[in-house]
Amino acid sequence: MCGIVGYVGRGEPSGRPLDVVMEGLGRLEYRGYDSAGVALVTPQGLQWAKRAGKLTNLSQALERRPPAPATAAIGHTRWATHGAPTDVNAHPHISQDGKLALIHNGIIENFNTLKEELLADGVSFLSETDTEVAAHLLSRAFDRLGDLTEAMRAVTRELEGAFTLLAVHADMPRTVVGARRNSPLVVGLGDGENFLGSDVAAFISHTRSALELGQDQIVTITPDSVEVIDGDGVPVEVKAFTVDWDASAAVKGGFRTFMEKEIHEQPKAVADTLLGRTTVGGHLTLDELRIDEVVLRSVDKIVVIACGTAAYAGHVAKYAIEHWCRIPVEVELAHEFRYRDPVVNEKTLVVAISQSGETMDTIMAVRHAREQGSKVLAVVNTHGSTIPRESDAVLYTHAGPEVAVASTKAFLAQITACYLLGLYLAQLRGNMYQDEIGRILAELALMPERIQRVVDNEEQVRKLAHSMKDVTSVLFLGRHVGFPVAMEGALKLKELAYIHAEGFAAGELKHGPIALVDVGTPVFVIVPSPRGRDHLHAKVVSNIQEVRARGARTLVIAEDGDAAVEPFADVVIRVPQTPTLLAPLVTVVPLQIFACELAAAKGLDVDQPRNLAKSVTVE
């Protein structure tokens, strides 16, 4: 989950390496903010600084004691796994001779065995981390081999687990070496300078040219070269790509928080995800499809694997795909999938959903599915990430960078992509006529404007949130596609406001959850459209009456013109009329705004909630 960045440049030693690394850490702080640190290679030797807490603590320390001009630098912002978030456990970790610095994202599973061997050899440890083990191993290998790349290759053969490692050494002042296994690392290509980062946000203000690194590859960057080898030392070719957004997309743009900005970007995220998906003849196409159409036509089951918010996007997809394609769809939490001996085979299509494309639980589930013979289609937002590289097909969302830890625009883009997937499969398998698909695509094309109308009317929800800043528990109810929306609304409130929140299928009320309802309990109810599914609408209205009869404060999200809810609602939040299956794209938006504003009213950090990081890159 940690953020890492590396830089090396041509010319005289200067302050640029530090400036580049600190800027990159600022863009990567969403990946972890328990501590931060930098190491620089200077003519006076290796210099470093690290501080617990947010990046501002490190910045202040560097202002008090500025380091010398440098030729290369590495930096790290940490989400703590091994060891508490303290100064001594912060990265980088330094070799005993003070010449080598190493930073690390991931978990080294056999660190304890390796540590015992090092202790027996007389090595002293300062921290509680698994990372310090790798630093000492790498220093010892460098002393033996005299080359940082070869030392990294030797050490990675000893390590077990998931990791990205970056290292510099005082004896190689214009070199940064990195390695990755089950953890993200990308290369940025400059002119007389090169970059490494957990993702392209680390160097986006300097270059949009990047390289994808594969599994168990080692990269060495100098000012004028990038060399990539595999674990056997054999040079490998890597795929180049161009980043299609710029640095301005990763700044707040006048909004108080990144989350608020990203909520307002949702109409564009949905529009961009829809863009260019049809041929001149109106047929749908996917981004990268390496699955034979014959195989897709023979699929008899779809399994969606995802975690957190992405899993709720998968639940929405289940309703749409089953309705349009008549294929049974299961939604599995990726971290449970491979441990329960799932029934998947060559006739199963596995759909892996992940914003970052680096969610470790989902990566491992993808690998398990492919081992069982299943084809895997990835729905991701990040080009060059692991999940699309290891899948058979890719459907990219185009939400742009999402910095706030709590996902908003990525969620809507994932749902949109899943709708496209469902329609594509219906087209391929002949479940729907082309004019039927065309009508749904036309409705999807209207969704950005409908989402914009919800965002434009945010003031009602913001005022509601401020009036409720002292509540300690909120319930959410929904039926059909409203059920995953309810669960997502509850998750947002847990993530941001740190209060009890639960999302329920409304029909479950009488089977237990109604016991939670007391006088004054706030209950959000997502009401389906009264048009076309009258029985479903009537049942949810009955649910509103049930909780209100027990004293609940009913906060109802309903379509424009739905008068049936008004007698039973304390507050009605209106959304545009929308076909039932597409409704989550509008009904979830007020819940995002509510959670964001409630957290702000409580004085909490909206973008970086406690204990969380943007991308979960360890199991």
N, C-alpha and C positions, 0 to 999 in steps of 0.2 A: 504494500500500500504506500510505501514511502516514495518521495519524489527525489530523483537524482538528475544531475546535470554535469557535463564535463566540457571543457573548452581548451583548445590549444591554438596559438596564433604565431604568425611570422613577425619578424622585426625585433626591436629592442624590448626588453622587459618594460611593462607598463601596467597601468591600472585596469586595462581592458579585461583581462581574464577575470578579475574579481567582479567588475561591473556586469559582465555577461552572466556569470554564475549567479550573482545575487538577483539579477532581473529574472533569470530562469526559475530560481527558487520561488520568487514571488508568484510566478504563474503556476507553479506546481504545488503551492502550499495546500491546495484543496486535497492533495493526496495524503497529507499527514501534517500535523502541526503541534506535535508534542515537543519537538526540539529541532534545531537546525545547526548546520556547521559547514565550514569550508576549509579546504587545504589548497595552498598555492606553492608552486615551484618557483623559487626566486634565486637570484645569484648568491644570496646569503644562505641558501638551503631551503628546506621545507618549513613553511609557516602555516599555522592553522588556528582556528577559533571555533568554538561551539558553545551553544547555550540552550538550556531547557526553555520550553515555552515557544511562543510564536516567533516568527522570523524577525519581528521588530526588536526582540531582545538581542539577537545576533547583530543586527544592523547597528544598534547602539554600542555594543562592545567593539565593533570594528571602527566606529567613529572615534571612540576613546583611544584606541590603540591601532592606528592604520597599519596594515601590513606593507611590506616592501613591494615594488613593482615585480610583476611575475610574467612568465611565459606560458604557463598552463595552470589550470585550476579545476577542482571538482567541488561539488556542493551537494548537500543532502538536507531534506526536510523529512522528519520521522513520524511515523505512526508506530507507537511502541508495541513490540511483541515480546522479545526477550529483554527483561530488565525494565525498571521503572523509567519514566521520562525525566531524567536528571542530566546535569551537565556532563558527568563522567560517562553516562551511557549514550550520549549523543554521538553522532557520526561527524567527522571521520574518526576512524581508529588508527592509531599510529604505531609503527614498529618500535621495538625497544631501542634501536639505534637512531630513531628520529628521522629516518630518511624516506620511509614509505608511508603513504596514507591510503586508506581504503574506505569506500562507502558501499552500502549493501541494501538492497530491497529484497525481502523474502525471508525464508526460514531455512537454516542449515540444520537438518534433522539429526545428523550424527555429530553435532558440535561437542557433546559431552565426552564422547570417546576420544575425539581429536584433542580436546582440551586436556584430558588426563595425560595423553602422550606428551603434549607440550610442557605440562607442569613437571613431568618426570625428567624432561630435558633441561629444566631450570628456567623456563620462561615464566615471567611474572605477568599477572593479569590485573588490570585496573578496573574493568567494567564487569557487568553481569551479562553482557550480550554474547550471542553466538557469532556476531560479526568480528569481534576481536580475535577469535580463533583464526578466521580466514586471513586477517591482517598479519598475524605472526607466521602462519604457514607460508604466505606469499613472500614475506621478507626473507624467510629461511631459504625458499626456493630461488629467489633472486640472487642471494649470496652464493648459491651453488651454481646457478646457470648463467648469471651475468646479463640476463635479458628479461625484461618485464613481460613480454608476450609469452615467451617460453615458460616463465614462472607461473603465469596465469593458467596456461594450458595444463601444467603439472598439477596445480592445486585443484582445479575444477574436477580433475579425475578422482580426487579424494573426497569431494563433497557430495553429500546426499541432500535432496530437498529441492526447493524452488528458490532461485536467486538471480539477481542481477548484481554484478560486482563492477566497480570502477576503481582504478588505482593510478597513482602517480608515484614517481620515485625521483629523488633529488639528483641521482646520477643520470637520469634521462629527462632533461629539463623541457623538451619539446615533444613529449609523448604522453598520451592517455590511453590506457588499455581497459577494455570492458569485456564482460562475458555474460551470457544469459542462458538460463535454463528455467523454463516455465514462468518467466517473469519478463515484463516488457523492457525493451531498449531499442531506440531508433537513432540513426545517424543523420546529422544535418551537414550539408555540403556548402562550404563557403569559398571565398576567394582569398587564399593565403591564411585560412583559418577553417577549423572544422569543429563539430559539436557532437555531443552525445546527450540523450535525455530519456526519461521515462516515457514521455510522449512529445510530440512536436511542439507543444506549447512552450517547452523549455527554450527553444531557439527561434520561434516563429518571427520575431521582430528582426532577425538577421538573415534568414534564408527560408525559402519555401521548398528547396530541393532536399529530398531525404532518401534514405535507404532503409529497407526492411531487413532486420536481422532474424535469422532462423534459429531453431532450437540448437542448443549446445554449440553456438558459434562464438568465436573470440574476435574482437575487433580492436585494431590498433590505429589510432588517429595521430597524425602529425600535422603541421600547418599545410603541407602540400600533398598528403596522401591519406588514403583510407584502405586498410588491408584487412580482409576477413578470412579466417581459417576455421576449419572444423576441429573437433577434438583430437584428430590424428595429425593436425598440422597441415592439412591439405587446403590450398586456397580454394575458396568457393565464390561463385557468382551470386550477387544479391540483387534484389529487385529495387529499382529506383521508382519514386513517385513524387508528385508535386502536391503540396498542401493547397487546398482550394479556399482557404480563409486566411485572413491576415491578423496582425496583432491587435487591431482595433476591436476584433470580435471577442477578445479576452479581457477587456476593461469594462468598467461599469456603465459608461456612457450616460452619466447623469443620474442613474438610479442609486438608491441608498445601498442596495445589496445586489450581488450577482443573481440571487434567486429572483428578486423582483424583476431585474432586467430579463432573465430567461423566461419568466412567465409572460412578459410582454413580447418576447420573440416567438411565441408558440404559433401564431398564424403563419409566420414565414417558415418555421421549421416544418410544418405540415405541408405547406405549398411546395417547398423545395424537395421534400420527400416524394411528392406526387409528380414532380417535374420530369418530363422526358421518359415516361414509363410506357408510352404507347407508340406503335408504328403509325405510318401514314394511314394504314387500313384500319386502325383502331384496336389492334391486337396488343395485349400486354407483353412486356419483356422484363426480364430480371437483369441485374448487373453482370454477375459472373455465374453462368450456369454450366456446371461440369457434370450434370446428371442427365443421362439419356432420357428422352421423353417416354420411351417405352417403359423405363423403370418407374417414372413418376405416375404413369397410367396404372401401373400394377400395385401401387401403394395401397395397403388395406388398413393402415393405422398411422396416425401422426402423433408424435410425442414432443411436446414443447418442454424444453429444459431452460431454467432461468432461476434467478434469485431476487428477492426483494421486489422492488417496483417492477422490474422486468418480468417477473413471474405474473404480476397482475395484468400486464399487457398480454401475456400468454393466455390468461383466463378470458380476456375479451376476445382474443383470437379464436379460442375454442368455440364460442357461440357462433361467430361469423363463419368459420370454416366448416363446421358441421352443418350449418344451415345451407350454405352455398354448395358444398361439395359432397355432402352425405358421406363423409369419412369420419370415423370415430377419432376424437382428439383427446389425449390425456395431457395434463399439465403437471409436471414434476419439478419439485425443488431440486436444483442441480446437485446440492450437497447430500441429498438422500438417494438420488437416482442410482448410482453405481453400487451402493452398499446393500441394496435390497434384491439383487439378482433380477433386474427388470426383464420382461419378456419383449425383446426386440430382435428383429432379424432383417433379412434383405428386403422384405416388403414393408418395413417401417421407415418412415421419413421422420428424422429427428430435426426439430427446429430449435436452434440455440439462440437465445436473445441476450444481448449484453451491450450496454452503452459503450464501454471501453474496449470490448473485445479481449480483455485480459483478466476477466473474472476467473480466479483459479478453480473454484468449484465447477464452473461451467466448462472450462477447458478439460478438466479431468473427465467430466461426463461425456463430452464430445469424443474423447479418445476411447472411452469404454464403448460407446455406441458404435463407433467405426470398427472396433475389434469384433463386435457381434455381427458385422455385415451390413449395418444400417447406413443409409446415405444421410448426410448432415447438411442442412441449409442454415447459414448464419444470418441473423439480423443484427447488425452492429452499426455503430456510429463512427468508428475510428479506423481509417485506412491503415494498412500495414500492421495491424494487431494480430495476435496469435490465433484467435478463434476463426476469422475468415481464412487465414492461411491454411488451417488444418481442416477446413470444411470442404464439402464437394460443391457447394454453391453459396453465393453471397447476395444478400439484398441489403444494400447500404441505406441507412437513414441519413438524412442531410440536415441534421439539427445544428451543425456547427459546434464549437467547443461549449461544453457545459461545465462551469466552474463550481457552482454551488454544490455542496455534497448531496443535498436532497434533490432528487431528479424531478424535473418538470417537463421541459420541452423534449427531452429524450424520450420520456414516457409517451407523449402524444405522437412523436415520430415513429416509435416502435409499433404503436397500435395501427397507425396509418400503413406502415410497411406490411404488417400482418394482414390487413384488409387486402392489400395488393397481392400478397401471396395467395390468399384464399380465392380471389377472383382469377388469378393466373391458373391455379389448379383447376378451377371450375371450367375455364376456357379450354385447357389442355385435355381434360377428361370428358368434356361434353356435357357437364352437369347443368349448364345454363346456356341459353341462347346469347348470341353476341349483343343483341339489342338490350337484353336484361343487364348484361355486364356494363354496357354503355350507360344505362340509366343510373346504375350505382356509381360509376366513375363520375358522372355529371354531378351527383349529390356530393361525392367526395371533393370535387372541385369547388363546391360552395362552402366547405367547412372552414377554410381559413377566415373568410369574412364572418362566419357565425362565431368562431372563437374570438375574433377581434371585438365583436359586440359584447361578449361576456367580459373581456378584459376592460373594455371602455366603461363598463358599469361596475367597476370594482369598489367604488366608494361605499356602497351599501354594505358589502362584505367586510371592508376594513373597519367601518364603524361598529359593526357587530362584534368583530374580534376584540376591539378595544373595550367594549362593554363586558366582555367575558374573560378578561385577562386573569381573573382570580379563580376560574373554574378549575376543578381538580380531576374531572372525568367527563368524557364526551363519548357518546355512542353514535354509530353510523349504521343505517339500514338500507338495503337495496335488494332488488330482485332481478333475475336475468342478468343483463350486462351491468345493471346497477349494483350488483353484488361485488364484483371486483373493484368498482369505483368506490364503494363504501370501505373496502379493505385498504385501498390506496389512501383515501382520506384519513383513515385512522393512523396509518403508517406515517404520513406526513406530520401529523400532530405529535406522535411519539418522538419522531426524529428531532423536531424543532422546538417544541414547547415542553418536553419532558413531563407530560402528564398522561394519566391512564386514558387510553382511547382504544375502542374495539369496533371492528366492522363485522356485521352479521348479515347473513341471508335473512331477509325479513320474515320468511316463513318459519325460521327457527325460533322466533320470539317465544312462542308458547311452549317450546321444548326446553326452556331453561333461561335464556338470556333476559327475559322480561323481569326476572327477579332483581336485576341490576337497576331497574327503573324506579326512581323515587321522586318525590316532589321537587321540581326544579331541575331534574337531570336534563341536560341538553342532548337532544337526539336529532341528528341530521338524517333526513329521509330523501333518497334519490328516487323520484317518481318517474316511471316510464311514460312515454307518450300515450295519450288516450286514443290516438288514431291508429287503428289496425290491430291493436292487442288490448281490447277493452277489458278482457278478463284479468289481465295482468295489472292494468292500471287500477281497477276496482279493488283488487286484493291489497295493493300497496296503500290505497286510501284507507282501507280497513285497518291496516297496520298503524297508520298515523293515529287513528281513533283509539286503538288499543293502548298505545303508550301515553296518549294525552289523558285518557281516562284515569291513568295512574299517576298523574301529576307532572309528566314530562313537559319540558319546553320544546316544542316541535319546530325545527328549522328545516323548511321544505324546499328542495330544489325541483322546480317544475317548469314545464314548457310555457311559453307565452300563450295566453288564452285558456289555460287549464283552470277553470273556475271551481272545479270539484274539490280542490284541496283547500280552498280559502277558509271554509268554516272551521277547519281542524288545525290550521297552521298558525303558530305565533309569529313566524317570519316566513315570507315566501321570497325565494331568490329565483328570478326568472332567467331562463335560457332560451335561445331560439328553437323553433320547431325543427325537429331533426328526425330522420328515420331511426327506429329503435336501435338497430345494430350499430349505427354510427354515433349514437348519443354520448358515449363516454368521452368523445373528443370535446364536448362542451360541458357536460355535467361535472367533470372532475376539476375544471378550472376554478370555480368558486371555492372548492375545498383546498386547493393549493394556495389561493390568495388568503384564505382564512388562517391556515397554519402559519404562513409567512408573517402575517400581520400580528397574530397572537404572540408569536415568539418575539417579534420586535417590541410589542407592547410590554412584554415581561422583561425587556432589557437583555435578551439573549442574543448570542451570535448566530444569526440566521444562516450564513454561508458555511460556517464551520462548527456544527453542533458537536457537543462533547462525545468523546469515545468513538467517533465515526470518521471514516475516510471515504473518498470518492470511489476508489476502485479497490475491491477486495482481492488482492493478488496473492493471498496465502489461504490455505485450507484451514 
